[in-house]
Amino acid sequence: MSNNLLKPGHPVHDLARKYIFPVILLICSFGVYFTHYGTPNAMFWDENYHVASAEKHVQGVMYMEPHPPLGKMLMGLMEVVIGANNKVDKHKFLETDHIEGADTPPETRYTGYRWPSVVLMALSVLFFYGILRRITKNNLIAFLFSSFIIFDNATVIQARSAMLEGIQLFFILAELYCFVNVVTRGTPIRLKDYALLGVIIGLGISVKVTSAIELLLFVMLFGVDQWRNIQTLNYRELAKRVVITAPIGIGAVAIVFLSIFYIHIGMGTKVIAGHTYKASPEYLQAIQGGDTWSFSTFRIGLRDNLKYMSEYADGVPKLDECKPDENGSFAMDWILGKKTISYRWDKDTVNGVVQVKYMNIVANPIIWFSVAAGIVLSLGLIMSRFIYGQKEKDAPLFYWICAFTSLYVFYMLAILQIERVMYLYHYLIPLVFGSINLALMFSYIYREDILANNKHMWINLSLFVALVIAVFIFFAPFTYGIAMTEDQFEMRNWFSFWKLQVVQ
């Protein structure tokens, strides 16, 4: 009987095949992201801003920030739920937008503030796996390439913090999964599919506006929905459909975005002296009058918040690579991991040997370089099809490659139009697009070997994933703040353009 359980077609076998890979990925993901996420017990990089903002939500203080409020709202919510700082005096958090370590009680714990980013990022591997599984229809390909979302050092350090990228990537992968699920399920695309996609995109934009790149999914969804009418140039039917679908999709985005801001504005029932964020007299008067939940106050508060976000963005300095302490970098340099940022470091002397705990955002070069190679290959494939007329060998997979390559390229083109300084972690979104694209390119190139179940191909792919994990572990001291000597640091200083700097 036990042997029958292992035979294909048996319910137990099919259940194990369906769930074993996601369970393994989830265990690995939580092991990487969640373990000791409360360390270091000190803030670094933008945590100083976001922790202060999240605490304002907890205590009902009005504030404005350059990013939409959903990420900080979730941080504040989990700070209340976990309650690690219930007995800590946090009044200083309300009096500044950038809380310094000197103003933070030493007993403060950051587990609540970091929890949303850590947990949502750990869960997002399921979306990544689901996307690849539905497109490639191969569980093992999806399983092996899902290692990219778990074992990238830059993604891990960013998500194991009270910062926004882990939360944002969760919603971006949820949007992509929603889109892929709708397209691959084999049934007609419905109006509620546009609405659901709009809701998830609205949540992503409510964390960071760079998530707006996912609005391209509406265009792609409409293209799949109306492919026959596009081929026959049936403009009448196309116009009729777009008049219905555009308001539904964009309307869902707007409703979610505005609802998040409505809650944000309604919760801001107090004003701290000297911290009015250029709020209009009408807005301040409404707060002082206890009228924050009215729609008239929402209209005024939304206007003031959006104006503040715009003015803040205009005031951010431009990239100046001649500055010796410039942490920003040119967008095209991100492809190779330039340049790293030293978030914090702690130096100690043990038995006469200087050891430093670094917290640096450093790329896993195997992942980042492979993603770059995948984009080059996919661009070559696309040009060979549309310029030279070469027939694709797997049409559905080819068009999926076109979709994710387009998302990558359009994001990078949009970023290149921004004049303000940008940072390496802004590349994490296209890195996700490129990682999915690499898996699709592999499936396309090795299509015959996959169909033939070529064991050498599987062995080589497994060894490649093992290399990804090994390199992640090698650079883990930068990710988890593990003490290193100067020699150990130099062993990991692989490329001069990363601009890693040793602490003497």
NORQUI-V624164 format. One record per helix or strand of 2 or more residues. SS is the DSSP state (h for helix, s for strand). FROM is the first residue (numbers start at 0). LEN is the number of residues. Records with the same first field share a line. If there is no record, write none. Layout:
SS->FROM-LEN + FROM-LEN
This chain:
h->1-4 + 10-23 + 46-12 + 69-13 + 90-5 + 100-3 + 110-26 + 138-7 + 146-4 + 152-7 + 164-20 + 190-15 + 208-17 + 226-5 + 234-33 + 280-8 + 294-21 + 330-6 + 364-22 + 394-22 + 423-22 + 446-5 + 454-26 + 485-6 + 495-3
s->340-10 + 352-9 + 482-2
